Amino acid sequence: MIVETQAVGPFFKNGFVVACERTREAVVIDPGDEVAALLAFAGRNLLTVRSILLTHAHVDHVTGVPAAKRALGAPVYLHRDDLFLYERAVEQGAMFGLHVDPLPPVDEFYTPGQIVPFGDYEARVHCTPGHCPGGVCLQIGKVGERGDDLFVGDTLFAGSIGRTDLPGGDLATLIKSIRTVLFAFGDAARVHPGHGPSTTIGQERRTNPFLMTE
């Protein structure tokens, strides 16, 4: 599996291209201000992007959706519970003094247990609300095999967790999502968060100060 990560200011939010090494089919996850670098990587590597997958709709995770949609023509996926944030992206940007282009319509809303295929791989959608109502984890692995790469948006970070003081956030719900959904993937599962370095479920279970148990 090919995984490319890019992040630029002002938010230094991680955007991803995940691709099948055999078929060169790919998905783009959370295109933000780094979208040009993600598109350039896909072009250099002759990748065909099948889907634009959003873990949630906070402004830093969606500013690149218009450019990605124009360049790729791929469908945009989002959880319906985050549509209110997606539709207010321009206003969200203005709160930070930033210009945000109007976003294209969402093409498909995730359904429970949905699988989004690309090449020999698939992304399985798991609901992880708390940081926002429509947060999801994308579990990616080969078709028919356990996927150990988790693209978790802002639910879980290396050494921290997502903030819950924005509209729709709830701390108890976030902790429940991490403990009941993410921890269930097992300690070896690799976590690719929306900000900062990658980590593992085991590392966070053992050392994350927000999640350590007595």
Backbone torsions as a table, in degrees:
resi	resn	phi	psi	omega
1	MET	NA	136.2	178.3
2	ILE	-97.4	127.7	176.6
3	VAL	-128.9	120.3	175.8
4	GLU	-116.0	131.3	-179.9
5	THR	-120.0	136.3	176.4
6	GLN	-136.6	147.7	176.0
7	ALA	-150.9	137.0	177.2
8	VAL	-137.3	166.6	176.5
9	GLY	-71.5	163.9	5.6
10	PRO	-84.5	-14.8	-173.1
11	PHE	-93.2	-19.5	-175.5
12	PHE	48.5	52.4	179.4
13	LYS	-94.2	136.0	-179.4
14	ASN	-78.0	125.2	168.4
15	GLY	-112.2	151.6	-171.6
16	PHE	-132.4	146.1	160.4
17	VAL	-115.0	125.9	177.5
18	VAL	-120.8	127.0	-170.9
19	ALA	-137.2	155.0	173.1
20	CYS	-84.5	124.4	-176.8
21	GLU	-69.0	-23.1	-178.3
22	ARG	-86.9	-50.7	-174.6
23	THR	-91.5	-15.9	-176.4
24	ARG	67.8	15.9	171.6
25	GLU	-80.9	149.6	-171.4
26	ALA	-149.0	168.2	167.0
27	VAL	-127.3	151.4	171.1
28	VAL	-107.9	132.6	-177.9
29	ILE	-115.5	124.3	174.2
30	ASP	54.2	58.5	177.8
31	PRO	-68.7	121.3	178.3
32	GLY	-120.8	-139.8	-177.0
33	ASP	-65.2	-14.8	179.3
34	GLU	-89.5	12.2	-171.8
35	VAL	-58.4	-36.1	-179.3
36	ALA	-61.0	-40.3	179.3
37	ALA	-68.0	-37.5	178.2
38	LEU	-65.6	-44.3	179.6
39	LEU	-65.6	-38.0	178.7
40	ALA	-64.3	-41.1	177.8
41	PHE	-61.8	-45.0	179.5
42	ALA	-61.2	-40.5	179.5
43	GLY	-66.9	-45.7	-179.3
44	ARG	-60.7	-33.8	-174.9
45	ASN	-99.1	11.3	174.7
46	LEU	55.0	45.3	-179.9
47	LEU	-92.2	144.3	173.1
48	THR	-106.2	109.1	-176.4
49	VAL	-82.9	120.1	-176.8
50	ARG	-89.1	-29.5	-174.3
51	SER	-150.9	152.0	171.6
52	ILE	-110.7	110.2	-172.9
53	LEU	-107.6	126.6	-179.8
54	LEU	-108.8	130.2	175.6
55	THR	-78.0	-26.9	174.3
56	HIS	-170.7	-177.1	-168.8
57	ALA	-120.1	23.3	170.9
58	HIS	-63.7	150.8	-165.7
59	VAL	-57.5	-37.2	-177.0
60	ASP	-67.2	-18.1	-179.5
61	HIS	-94.3	-2.3	-174.3
62	VAL	-130.6	-2.4	-175.4
63	THR	-62.5	-24.3	180.0
64	GLY	-91.8	0.4	-177.7
65	VAL	-62.3	-43.4	179.2
66	PRO	-57.6	-45.6	179.9
67	ALA	-66.2	-40.2	179.3
68	ALA	-64.5	-42.3	-179.9
69	LYS	-64.5	-42.9	179.4
70	ARG	-63.4	-41.8	-175.7
71	ALA	-76.3	-34.8	-169.8
72	LEU	-106.6	-30.3	-175.3
73	GLY	67.2	13.7	-176.6
74	ALA	-82.4	153.0	178.8
75	PRO	-69.1	145.6	178.4
76	VAL	-99.6	127.6	179.5
77	TYR	-110.9	141.3	178.9
78	LEU	-155.9	153.2	171.5
79	HIS	-76.5	135.0	-175.5
80	ARG	-57.8	-31.4	-176.6
81	ASP	-68.5	-12.5	176.4
82	ASP	-103.0	9.4	-178.5
83	LEU	-61.7	-35.6	-178.9
84	PHE	-63.0	-32.4	175.5
85	LEU	-74.6	-42.2	-179.5
86	TYR	-59.7	-43.2	-177.5
87	GLU	-72.1	-13.7	179.7
88	ARG	-110.5	22.3	-176.7
89	ALA	-61.0	-39.2	179.5
90	VAL	-61.3	-43.8	178.7
91	GLU	-68.3	-38.4	176.4
92	GLN	-58.2	-45.3	179.4
93	GLY	-61.4	-41.3	-179.5
94	ALA	-61.0	-31.0	177.7
95	MET	-62.3	-28.1	178.4
96	PHE	-99.0	8.1	-178.5
97	GLY	72.8	26.1	-176.0
98	LEU	-115.1	146.6	172.3
99	HIS	-87.9	129.2	177.2
100	VAL	-124.8	126.3	177.0
101	ASP	-66.5	146.1	175.2
102	PRO	-55.2	140.3	-176.3
103	LEU	-87.7	147.3	175.0
104	PRO	-69.8	159.2	177.5
105	PRO	-60.2	149.1	172.3
106	VAL	-68.7	132.1	-179.9
107	ASP	-84.0	-35.4	-176.7
108	GLU	-149.7	133.6	173.9
109	PHE	-92.9	136.1	178.9
110	TYR	-57.8	145.2	172.6
111	THR	-114.8	155.1	-178.5
112	PRO	-54.7	128.4	178.0
113	GLY	73.5	13.9	-176.4
114	GLN	-62.8	145.7	175.6
115	ILE	-119.5	126.9	178.1
116	VAL	-110.7	110.5	-174.9
117	PRO	-86.5	150.8	168.2
118	PHE	-154.9	116.8	-177.3
119	GLY	58.1	-132.3	179.5
120	ASP	-85.2	7.0	-174.3
121	TYR	-119.3	167.5	175.5
122	GLU	-148.7	148.2	174.6
123	ALA	-106.4	121.2	177.0
124	ARG	-98.6	133.4	-173.4
125	VAL	-97.2	127.5	177.3
126	HIS	-126.6	130.3	-179.0
127	CYS	-75.7	128.1	179.2
128	THR	-135.9	66.9	-179.7
129	PRO	-68.9	168.2	177.6
130	GLY	136.2	-56.2	172.5
131	HIS	-65.3	-36.5	173.2
132	CYS	-157.1	165.8	-172.8
133	PRO	-65.1	-32.7	-174.1
134	GLY	-106.1	24.8	179.0
135	GLY	-65.8	139.8	176.6
136	VAL	-133.0	158.2	169.5
137	CYS	-107.7	133.9	176.5
138	LEU	-104.5	110.5	179.5
139	GLN	-92.9	114.6	-174.1
140	ILE	-114.7	133.9	176.8
141	GLY	-165.8	177.9	178.7
142	LYS	-67.8	149.3	179.2
143	VAL	-56.7	129.9	178.1
144	GLY	82.6	-2.0	179.2
145	GLU	-117.9	163.6	176.2
146	ARG	-69.8	132.2	176.2
147	GLY	-91.7	122.9	-177.5
148	ASP	-108.5	10.8	176.1
149	ASP	-110.4	117.9	-174.8
150	LEU	-111.7	121.2	176.2
151	PHE	-103.8	104.8	-161.6
152	VAL	-106.6	5.3	-177.8
153	GLY	60.3	-133.9	-178.7
154	ASP	-105.6	25.0	177.4
155	THR	-74.0	-44.5	-174.8
156	LEU	-139.4	136.8	176.7
157	PHE	-123.3	168.1	171.7
158	ALA	-66.9	108.4	178.1
159	GLY	82.2	6.8	-178.8
160	SER	-155.9	-177.1	177.2
161	ILE	-134.7	168.8	179.9
162	GLY	-68.2	151.8	177.1
163	ARG	-72.6	155.2	-178.0
164	THR	-129.6	17.5	-178.0
165	ASP	-97.4	8.9	175.8
166	LEU	-96.8	163.9	-177.1
167	PRO	-52.3	128.0	178.9
168	GLY	87.4	-4.2	179.9
169	GLY	-79.1	149.4	178.4
170	ASP	-154.0	120.3	-173.5
171	LEU	-64.1	-45.7	-178.4
172	ALA	-61.9	-39.1	178.6
173	THR	-66.6	-39.5	178.9
174	LEU	-62.8	-48.8	180.0
175	ILE	-60.4	-39.8	178.2
176	LYS	-63.4	-41.8	178.7
177	SER	-60.7	-42.4	-179.2
178	ILE	-66.8	-46.9	-174.3
179	ARG	-72.9	-38.1	-174.1
180	THR	-93.2	-29.4	-178.1
181	VAL	-100.8	-58.8	-174.1
182	LEU	-69.9	-44.9	-179.4
183	PHE	-61.8	-25.3	-178.2
184	ALA	-68.0	-15.3	178.8
185	PHE	-75.8	-13.3	177.0
186	GLY	94.9	157.6	-171.8
187	ASP	-63.0	-26.6	-176.3
188	ALA	-80.7	-11.8	-177.0
189	ALA	-63.2	135.9	-179.7
190	ARG	-89.0	133.2	-176.6
191	VAL	-109.3	123.0	177.2
192	HIS	-111.7	98.6	-173.8
193	PRO	-85.3	171.0	-180.0
194	GLY	-74.1	-16.4	177.0
195	HIS	-144.7	142.2	174.9
196	GLY	82.2	-172.6	-173.6
197	PRO	-76.5	161.8	173.8
198	SER	-71.3	161.7	-178.8
199	THR	-151.1	-166.2	175.4
200	THR	-129.8	160.4	176.2
201	ILE	-61.4	-42.2	-179.6
202	GLY	-61.4	-42.8	178.5
203	GLN	-59.3	-43.9	-178.0
204	GLU	-73.6	-35.1	177.6
205	ARG	-62.1	-38.5	-175.3
206	ARG	-83.6	-32.8	-166.7
207	THR	-125.4	-13.5	-178.2
208	ASN	-68.4	119.4	-174.6
209	PRO	-63.6	-20.8	179.3
210	PHE	-83.1	-11.5	-170.6
211	LEU	-125.8	-9.9	-178.5
212	MET	-65.2	137.6	178.5
213	THR	-101.8	158.8	179.7
214	GLU	-66.8	NA	NA
